């Protein structure tokens, strides 16, 4: 009887885990465990305070390289006309999807993000930011460059769209937080936010398993994780301000 009960309990626990309704472990508990394992990463915890007092530069995708390749193919003289039309449709869809997501993310940040100052720029402006430029490359609410927006004198962290290292993850597409030199942050800092809906079980039965999350959903997740981690930071006596 006891063996049967134990088997049932194990099966129930596995089912709950797979369904994604496992009770949430407190963020502080997870971070504390991570610090025990990685004591040399204190700087990654301090970064949350620097972001709070500084500025988060959100780097938007231009998809410039992909669009340029499609354009080059479209302009070939010997290309099949049917293929040319297909490539034009593909390029137009890529531009539409890019602009829709960028506009949505900008609007969501302005509406719901309160953790720190933030600015937007296109990924094509990265070279200028890395060279030390602090104005003339940032975007207004409509996505146009606004020369009046400046980050001069502020600690800078970058949030960009990219894929996580395949060494530690499945290479999922995410919003990734890095320092001003584009070195990705590491745990215990909540350094990435998955761009797409989770695939576990839900994705097998729902279209949401393969589509990008809304800007509102992403910003809500960013705000929640940053605030939770900042609360943990404030409680740690060994992480006092520099």
GULOFI-634940 format. One line per 5 residues: number of its first residue (from 0); for each residue x, z, y of N, C-alpha, C. Coordinates in nm, 2 decimals, decimal comma. Layout:
N
NUM> X Z Y X Z Y X Z Y  ...
This chain:
242
0> 0,08 0,00 -0,12 0,00 0,00 0,00 0,09 0,00 0,12  0,19 0,08 0,12 0,28 0,09 0,24 0,35 -0,04 0,26  0,40 -0,11 0,15 0,47 -0,23 0,16 0,37 -0,34 0,22  0,25 -0,34 0,18 0,15 -0,43 0,23 0,13 -0,41 0,38  0,12 -0,28 0,42 0,10 -0,25 0,57 0,22 -0,30 0,65
5> 0,34 -0,27 0,60 0,46 -0,31 0,67 0,47 -0,46 0,68  0,43 -0,53 0,58 0,44 -0,68 0,58 0,34 -0,73 0,68  0,22 -0,67 0,69 0,12 -0,71 0,79 0,17 -0,69 0,93  0,23 -0,57 0,95 0,28 -0,54 1,09 0,38 -0,64 1,13  0,48 -0,67 1,04 0,58 -0,77 1,07 0,52 -0,91 1,11
10> 0,43 -0,95 1,03 0,36 -1,08 1,05 0,29 -1,08 1,18  0,22 -0,97 1,21 0,15 -0,96 1,34 0,24 -0,97 1,46  0,36 -0,90 1,45 0,45 -0,90 1,56 0,51 -1,04 1,58  0,54 -1,11 1,47 0,60 -1,24 1,49 0,49 -1,34 1,55  0,37 -1,32 1,51 0,26 -1,41 1,57 0,25 -1,38 1,72
15> 0,25 -1,26 1,75 0,24 -1,22 1,90 0,35 -1,28 1,98  0,47 -1,27 1,92 0,59 -1,32 1,99 0,58 -1,47 2,01  0,54 -1,55 1,91 0,53 -1,69 1,91 0,42 -1,74 2,01  0,32 -1,66 2,02 0,21 -1,70 2,11 0,24 -1,67 2,26  0,36 -1,61 2,28 0,40 -1,58 2,42 0,33 -1,47 2,49
20> 0,27 -1,38 2,41 0,20 -1,27 2,48 0,27 -1,13 2,45  0,40 -1,14 2,41 0,48 -1,02 2,39 0,48 -0,94 2,52  0,46 -0,81 2,51 0,46 -0,72 2,63 0,59 -0,74 2,71  0,58 -0,75 2,84 0,70 -0,78 2,92 0,79 -0,66 2,93  0,92 -0,69 2,90 1,02 -0,58 2,92 1,05 -0,57 3,06
25> 1,07 -0,45 3,11 1,10 -0,43 3,25 1,23 -0,50 3,29  1,23 -0,56 3,41 1,35 -0,64 3,45 1,47 -0,55 3,46  1,45 -0,43 3,51 1,56 -0,33 3,53 1,62 -0,30 3,39  1,54 -0,29 3,29 1,60 -0,26 3,15 1,69 -0,38 3,11  1,64 -0,50 3,13 1,72 -0,62 3,09 1,84 -0,63 3,17
30> 1,84 -0,61 3,30 1,95 -0,62 3,38 2,05 -0,51 3,35  2,00 -0,39 3,32 2,09 -0,28 3,29 2,17 -0,31 3,16  2,10 -0,36 3,06 2,16 -0,40 2,94 2,27 -0,51 2,96  2,23 -0,60 3,05 2,33 -0,71 3,07 2,45 -0,66 3,14  2,44 -0,56 3,23 2,55 -0,50 3,30 2,64 -0,43 3,20
35> 2,58 -0,37 3,10 2,66 -0,29 3,00 2,75 -0,39 2,93  2,69 -0,51 2,90 2,76 -0,62 2,83 2,86 -0,69 2,91  2,83 -0,71 3,04 2,91 -0,79 3,13 2,94 -0,71 3,26  3,02 -0,60 3,25 3,05 -0,52 3,36 3,13 -0,59 3,47  3,20 -0,70 3,44 3,27 -0,77 3,55 3,19 -0,86 3,64
40> 3,06 -0,86 3,61 2,97 -0,95 3,69 2,89 -0,87 3,79  2,95 -0,77 3,84 2,88 -0,69 3,95 2,86 -0,78 4,07  2,95 -0,87 4,10 2,93 -0,96 4,21 2,80 -1,04 4,20  2,76 -1,07 4,08 2,63 -1,15 4,07 2,51 -1,06 4,10  2,53 -0,93 4,09 2,42 -0,85 4,14 2,42 -0,83 4,29
45> 2,54 -0,82 4,34 2,55 -0,80 4,49 2,50 -0,93 4,56  2,50 -1,04 4,49 2,46 -1,17 4,56 2,31 -1,16 4,61  2,23 -1,08 4,54 2,09 -1,07 4,58 2,07 -1,01 4,72  2,16 -0,92 4,75 2,16 -0,86 4,88 2,21 -0,96 4,99  2,31 -1,04 4,95 2,37 -1,14 5,04 2,26 -1,24 5,07
50> 2,19 -1,28 4,97 2,08 -1,38 4,99 1,97 -1,32 5,08  1,94 -1,19 5,06 1,84 -1,12 5,14 1,87 -1,13 5,29  2,00 -1,11 5,32 2,05 -1,10 5,45 2,09 -1,24 5,51  2,11 -1,33 5,41 2,16 -1,47 5,45 2,05 -1,57 5,45  2,09 -1,69 5,39 2,00 -1,80 5,39 2,01 -1,87 5,25
55> 1,89 -1,91 5,20 1,89 -1,99 5,08 1,87 -2,14 5,12  1,96 -2,22 5,08 1,96 -2,36 5,11 1,90 -2,43 4,99  1,78 -2,48 5,00 1,71 -2,55 4,89 1,74 -2,70 4,90  1,81 -2,74 4,79 1,85 -2,88 4,79 1,76 -2,97 4,71  1,70 -3,07 4,78 1,60 -3,15 4,72 1,66 -3,28 4,66
60> 1,60 -3,33 4,56 1,65 -3,45 4,49 1,61 -3,57 4,57  1,71 -3,66 4,59 1,68 -3,79 4,65 1,66 -3,90 4,55  1,72 -3,87 4,43 1,72 -3,97 4,32 1,79 -4,10 4,37  1,88 -4,09 4,46 1,94 -4,20 4,52 2,01 -4,29 4,42  2,09 -4,24 4,33 2,16 -4,32 4,23 2,07 -4,40 4,14
65> 1,96 -4,33 4,09 1,87 -4,40 4,01 1,80 -4,51 4,08  1,76 -4,48 4,20 1,69 -4,58 4,28 1,78 -4,70 4,31  1,91 -4,67 4,34 2,00 -4,78 4,37 2,02 -4,87 4,25  2,03 -4,81 4,13 2,05 -4,89 4,01 1,93 -4,98 3,98  1,81 -4,92 4,00 1,69 -5,00 3,98 1,69 -5,12 4,08
70> 1,72 -5,09 4,21 1,72 -5,19 4,31 1,82 -5,30 4,28  1,94 -5,27 4,23 2,04 -5,36 4,19 1,99 -5,45 4,08  1,92 -5,40 3,98 1,87 -5,47 3,87 1,76 -5,57 3,92  1,67 -5,52 4,01 1,56 -5,60 4,06 1,61 -5,72 4,14  1,73 -5,71 4,20 1,78 -5,81 4,29 1,87 -5,91 4,22
75> 1,88 -5,89 4,08 1,96 -5,99 4,01 1,89 -6,13 4,01  1,97 -6,23 4,02 1,91 -6,37 4,03 1,85 -6,41 3,89  1,91 -6,37 3,78 1,87 -6,43 3,65 1,78 -6,33 3,57  1,72 -6,24 3,64 1,64 -6,14 3,57 1,50 -6,20 3,54  1,45 -6,17 3,43 1,31 -6,21 3,39 1,21 -6,16 3,49
80> 1,12 -6,24 3,53 1,02 -6,20 3,63 0,93 -6,08 3,58  0,90 -6,08 3,46 0,81 -5,98 3,40 0,89 -5,84 3,41  1,02 -5,85 3,37 1,10 -5,73 3,38 1,12 -5,68 3,53  1,13 -5,78 3,62 1,15 -5,75 3,76 1,03 -5,67 3,81  0,91 -5,71 3,77 0,78 -5,65 3,81 0,78 -5,50 3,75
85> 0,82 -5,49 3,63 0,82 -5,36 3,56 0,92 -5,26 3,63  1,03 -5,32 3,67 1,13 -5,23 3,74 1,09 -5,19 3,88  1,01 -5,28 3,95 0,96 -5,25 4,08 0,86 -5,14 4,07  0,77 -5,15 3,96 0,67 -5,04 3,94 0,74 -4,91 3,91  0,85 -4,91 3,83 0,92 -4,79 3,79 0,99 -4,73 3,91
90> 1,04 -4,82 4,00 1,10 -4,76 4,12 1,00 -4,70 4,22  0,89 -4,77 4,23 0,78 -4,72 4,32 0,73 -4,58 4,27  0,72 -4,57 4,13 0,67 -4,45 4,08 0,77 -4,33 4,09  0,89 -4,37 4,08 1,00 -4,27 4,10 1,00 -4,21 4,24  0,99 -4,30 4,34 0,99 -4,26 4,48 0,86 -4,18 4,51
95> 0,75 -4,22 4,45 0,62 -4,14 4,47 0,63 -4,00 4,42  0,68 -3,99 4,29 0,69 -3,86 4,23 0,79 -3,77 4,30  0,90 -3,83 4,35 1,00 -3,76 4,42 0,94 -3,70 4,55  0,88 -3,79 4,63 0,82 -3,75 4,76 0,71 -3,64 4,74  0,63 -3,66 4,64 0,52 -3,57 4,61 0,58 -3,43 4,58
100> 0,68 -3,42 4,49 0,73 -3,29 4,45 0,80 -3,23 4,57  0,88 -3,30 4,64 0,96 -3,25 4,76 0,86 -3,19 4,86  0,76 -3,27 4,89 0,66 -3,22 4,99 0,59 -3,09 4,95  0,56 -3,09 4,82 0,49 -2,98 4,76 0,58 -2,85 4,76  0,70 -2,87 4,73 0,80 -2,75 4,73 0,82 -2,70 4,87
105> 0,84 -2,79 4,97 0,86 -2,75 5,11 0,74 -2,67 5,15  0,62 -2,72 5,13 0,50 -2,65 5,17 0,48 -2,52 5,11  0,51 -2,51 4,98 0,50 -2,38 4,91 0,60 -2,28 4,96  0,72 -2,32 4,99 0,82 -2,22 5,05 0,77 -2,17 5,18  0,72 -2,26 5,27 0,68 -2,22 5,40 0,55 -2,13 5,39
110> 0,47 -2,15 5,29 0,35 -2,07 5,27 0,37 -1,93 5,20  0,46 -1,93 5,11 0,47 -1,81 5,02 0,60 -1,74 5,00  0,71 -1,81 5,04 0,84 -1,74 5,02 0,88 -1,65 5,14  0,90 -1,53 5,11 0,93 -1,43 5,22 1,06 -1,35 5,19  1,13 -1,37 5,08 1,24 -1,29 5,04 1,36 -1,30 5,14
115> 1,38 -1,42 5,19 1,50 -1,44 5,28 1,47 -1,56 5,37  1,56 -1,59 5,46 1,56 -1,71 5,53 1,58 -1,83 5,44  1,54 -1,94 5,47 1,56 -2,06 5,38 1,56 -2,19 5,47  1,63 -2,29 5,42 1,62 -2,42 5,48 1,62 -2,52 5,37  1,58 -2,64 5,40 1,58 -2,75 5,30 1,68 -2,86 5,35
120> 1,74 -2,93 5,25 1,82 -3,04 5,28 1,81 -3,14 5,16  1,85 -3,26 5,17 1,85 -3,36 5,06 1,99 -3,34 4,99  1,99 -3,37 4,86 2,12 -3,36 4,79 2,23 -3,45 4,84  2,19 -3,56 4,91 2,29 -3,65 4,97 2,36 -3,59 5,09  2,31 -3,47 5,14 2,38 -3,40 5,25 2,48 -3,29 5,19
125> 2,49 -3,28 5,06 2,57 -3,18 5,00 2,72 -3,18 5,05  2,77 -3,31 5,06 2,91 -3,32 5,10 2,93 -3,27 5,24  2,83 -3,28 5,33 2,85 -3,22 5,46 2,84 -3,07 5,46  2,75 -3,01 5,38 2,74 -2,87 5,37 2,87 -2,81 5,31  2,92 -2,87 5,21 3,05 -2,82 5,15 3,17 -2,83 5,24
130> 3,16 -2,93 5,34 3,26 -2,95 5,44 3,25 -2,85 5,55  3,15 -2,76 5,55 3,13 -2,66 5,65 3,03 -2,69 5,76  2,96 -2,80 5,75 2,86 -2,83 5,85 2,74 -2,74 5,84  2,70 -2,69 5,96 2,59 -2,58 5,96 2,46 -2,63 6,03  2,46 -2,75 6,08 2,34 -2,80 6,14 2,34 -2,95 6,13
135> 2,22 -3,01 6,17 2,21 -3,16 6,17 2,18 -3,22 6,04  2,16 -3,14 5,93 2,14 -3,19 5,80 2,02 -3,13 5,73  1,95 -3,04 5,80 1,84 -2,97 5,74 1,70 -3,03 5,79  1,60 -3,00 5,70 1,47 -3,07 5,72 1,36 -2,98 5,77  1,27 -3,04 5,85 1,15 -2,97 5,90 1,04 -2,97 5,79
140> 0,93 -2,92 5,83 0,82 -2,91 5,73 0,77 -3,04 5,68  0,80 -3,15 5,75 0,76 -3,28 5,71 0,86 -3,35 5,63  0,98 -3,29 5,62 1,09 -3,35 5,54 1,18 -3,44 5,62  1,17 -3,42 5,76 1,26 -3,50 5,85 1,37 -3,41 5,90  1,49 -3,47 5,92 1,60 -3,40 5,97 1,57 -3,34 6,11
145> 1,59 -3,21 6,13 1,57 -3,14 6,25 1,70 -3,08 6,30  1,76 -3,15 6,40 1,89 -3,10 6,46 1,89 -2,96 6,50  1,78 -2,90 6,53 1,77 -2,76 6,59 1,79 -2,66 6,48  1,78 -2,69 6,35 1,79 -2,60 6,24 1,93 -2,57 6,21  1,98 -2,45 6,22 2,12 -2,41 6,20 2,13 -2,29 6,10
150> 2,24 -2,29 6,02 2,26 -2,17 5,94 2,40 -2,11 5,98  2,44 -2,14 6,10 2,57 -2,09 6,15 2,58 -1,94 6,14  2,69 -1,89 6,08 2,72 -1,75 6,07 2,64 -1,67 5,96  2,57 -1,74 5,87 2,49 -1,68 5,77 2,56 -1,70 5,63  2,55 -1,59 5,54 2,58 -1,61 5,40 2,49 -1,72 5,34
155> 2,55 -1,81 5,27 2,48 -1,92 5,22 2,48 -1,93 5,07  2,36 -1,94 5,01 2,35 -1,97 4,87 2,26 -2,09 4,85  2,29 -2,17 4,75 2,22 -2,30 4,73 2,13 -2,29 4,61  2,01 -2,34 4,62 1,92 -2,36 4,51 1,90 -2,51 4,49  1,94 -2,56 4,37 1,94 -2,70 4,34 1,86 -2,73 4,21
160> 1,82 -2,86 4,20 1,76 -2,90 4,07 1,87 -2,95 3,98  1,88 -2,91 3,86 1,98 -2,95 3,77 1,95 -2,91 3,62  2,04 -2,93 3,53 2,02 -2,89 3,39 2,12 -2,78 3,36  2,07 -2,68 3,29 2,15 -2,57 3,25 2,25 -2,61 3,15  2,36 -2,54 3,14 2,46 -2,57 3,04 2,41 -2,57 2,90
165> 2,44 -2,67 2,82 2,39 -2,67 2,68 2,46 -2,57 2,60  2,57 -2,51 2,65 2,64 -2,40 2,57 2,56 -2,28 2,55  2,48 -2,25 2,66 2,40 -2,12 2,65 2,25 -2,15 2,65  2,20 -2,27 2,67 2,06 -2,30 2,67 2,04 -2,44 2,60  1,92 -2,48 2,61 1,89 -2,62 2,55 1,91 -2,72 2,66
170> 1,97 -2,69 2,77 1,99 -2,79 2,87 1,86 -2,82 2,95  1,78 -2,72 2,97 1,65 -2,74 3,03 1,67 -2,76 3,18  1,58 -2,84 3,24 1,58 -2,87 3,38 1,53 -2,75 3,46  1,60 -2,71 3,56 1,56 -2,59 3,63 1,61 -2,60 3,78  1,55 -2,50 3,86 1,60 -2,47 3,99 1,71 -2,37 3,97
175> 1,83 -2,41 4,00 1,95 -2,32 3,97 2,01 -2,27 4,10  2,04 -2,14 4,10 2,10 -2,08 4,22 2,25 -2,08 4,20  2,32 -2,13 4,31 2,47 -2,13 4,31 2,52 -2,07 4,44  2,65 -2,04 4,44 2,71 -2,00 4,57 2,73 -2,12 4,66  2,80 -2,10 4,77 2,81 -2,20 4,87 2,90 -2,31 4,83
180> 2,98 -2,29 4,72 3,07 -2,39 4,67 3,01 -2,46 4,54  2,88 -2,43 4,52 2,81 -2,49 4,40 2,86 -2,44 4,27  2,91 -2,32 4,27 2,94 -2,25 4,14 2,82 -2,17 4,10  2,76 -2,20 3,99 2,63 -2,14 3,94 2,65 -1,99 3,93  2,55 -1,92 3,97 2,54 -1,77 3,95 2,52 -1,75 3,80
185> 2,54 -1,63 3,75 2,53 -1,59 3,61 2,45 -1,47 3,60  2,41 -1,44 3,48 2,34 -1,32 3,45 2,43 -1,20 3,48  2,36 -1,09 3,52 2,22 -1,06 3,52 2,14 -1,11 3,63  2,20 -1,18 3,73 2,13 -1,24 3,84 2,02 -1,34 3,78  1,90 -1,34 3,83 1,80 -1,44 3,78 1,83 -1,58 3,84
190> 1,93 -1,64 3,79 1,99 -1,76 3,86 1,92 -1,89 3,83  1,81 -1,89 3,75 1,74 -2,02 3,73 1,59 -2,00 3,71  1,52 -2,10 3,75 1,37 -2,10 3,73 1,34 -2,23 3,67  1,28 -2,23 3,55 1,25 -2,35 3,47 1,15 -2,44 3,55  1,18 -2,57 3,56 1,10 -2,66 3,64 0,97 -2,70 3,56
195> 0,98 -2,69 3,43 0,87 -2,74 3,35 0,79 -2,63 3,28  0,67 -2,66 3,24 0,59 -2,56 3,16 0,66 -2,54 3,03  0,65 -2,41 2,98 0,71 -2,38 2,85 0,65 -2,46 2,74  0,74 -2,50 2,65 0,69 -2,58 2,53 0,64 -2,50 2,41  0,68 -2,37 2,41 0,65 -2,29 2,29 0,50 -2,29 2,26
200> 0,46 -2,35 2,15 0,32 -2,35 2,10 0,22 -2,41 2,20  0,22 -2,36 2,33 0,13 -2,41 2,43 0,16 -2,56 2,45  0,28 -2,60 2,45 0,32 -2,74 2,47 0,28 -2,83 2,36  0,26 -2,77 2,24 0,22 -2,85 2,13 0,07 -2,89 2,14  -0,01 -2,82 2,21 -0,15 -2,84 2,22 -0,20 -2,87 2,36
205> -0,10 -2,88 2,46 -0,14 -2,90 2,59 -0,05 -3,00 2,66  -0,11 -3,08 2,75 -0,03 -3,17 2,83 0,07 -3,09 2,92  0,04 -2,97 2,95 0,13 -2,89 3,04 0,26 -2,86 2,98  0,28 -2,89 2,85 0,40 -2,87 2,78 0,51 -2,96 2,83  0,48 -3,07 2,89 0,58 -3,17 2,93 0,57 -3,21 3,08
210> 0,50 -3,14 3,16 0,49 -3,17 3,30 0,56 -3,07 3,39  0,59 -3,11 3,51 0,66 -3,02 3,60 0,56 -2,92 3,66  0,61 -2,80 3,68 0,53 -2,69 3,74 0,50 -2,73 3,89  0,39 -2,68 3,94 0,36 -2,70 4,08 0,46 -2,62 4,17  0,47 -2,67 4,29 0,56 -2,60 4,39 0,51 -2,46 4,41
215> 0,38 -2,44 4,42 0,33 -2,30 4,44 0,37 -2,21 4,32  0,36 -2,26 4,20 0,39 -2,18 4,08 0,54 -2,15 4,08  0,63 -2,25 4,12 0,77 -2,22 4,12 0,81 -2,12 4,22  0,75 -2,13 4,34 0,79 -2,04 4,45 0,74 -1,90 4,42  0,62 -1,89 4,36 0,57 -1,76 4,31 0,67 -1,69 4,22
220> 0,72 -1,77 4,12 0,81 -1,72 4,02 0,95 -1,68 4,09  0,99 -1,76 4,18 1,12 -1,72 4,25 1,10 -1,59 4,33  0,99 -1,58 4,40 0,97 -1,46 4,48 0,96 -1,34 4,40  0,89 -1,35 4,28 0,88 -1,24 4,19 1,01 -1,19 4,13  1,09 -1,29 4,09 1,22 -1,25 4,02 1,32 -1,20 4,12
225> 1,32 -1,26 4,24 1,41 -1,21 4,35 1,38 -1,07 4,39  1,25 -1,04 4,41 1,21 -0,91 4,45 1,23 -0,80 4,35  1,21 -0,84 4,22 1,23 -0,75 4,11 1,38 -0,71 4,10  1,46 -0,82 4,11 1,61 -0,79 4,09 1,66 -0,72 4,21  1,61 -0,74 4,33 1,65 -0,67 4,45 1,62 -0,52 4,44
230> 1,50 -0,49 4,38 1,46 -0,35 4,36 1,55 -0,28 4,27  1,60 -0,35 4,17 1,70 -0,30 4,07 1,83 -0,28 4,14  1,87 -0,37 4,23 2,00 -0,36 4,30 2,00 -0,23 4,39  1,89 -0,21 4,46 1,88 -0,09 4,55 1,89 0,04 4,48  1,86 0,04 4,35 1,86 0,17 4,28 2,00 0,21 4,22
235> 2,09 0,11 4,23 2,22 0,13 4,16 2,32 0,18 4,26  2,37 0,31 4,25 2,46 0,37 4,34 2,60 0,29 4,35  2,64 0,23 4,24 2,77 0,16 4,24 2,76 0,02 4,30  2,64 -0,01 4,35 2,62 -0,14 4,41 2,59 -0,13 4,56  2,66 -0,04 4,63 2,63 -0,02 4,77 2,68 -0,14 4,85
240> 2,63 -0,15 4,97 2,66 -0,26 5,05 2,81 -0,26 5,08  2,86 -0,39 5,08 3,01 -0,41 5,11 3,04 -0,36 5,25
